């Protein structure tokens, strides 16, 4: 049995639906960004920790007391973890 340390949660149900539904994400974000989003989410689901993510441009940003990890999907769309 394989266990994973990373678990995905979404701030809202509509955000979860956007990320989980190919047709919805394509309609809202465009085909190219939706494909990037689905690919990054798949990477997250198979990773044991953040160091295993095969990602492109990314950065860490301080958000109050916590640090968030930002993955660039395109110039104007980012996945914030």
Beta strands, then each sheet from edge to edge (+ up, - down):
strand 1: 58-63
strand 2: 66-72
strand 3: 78-80
sheet 1: 1+ 2- 3+
end
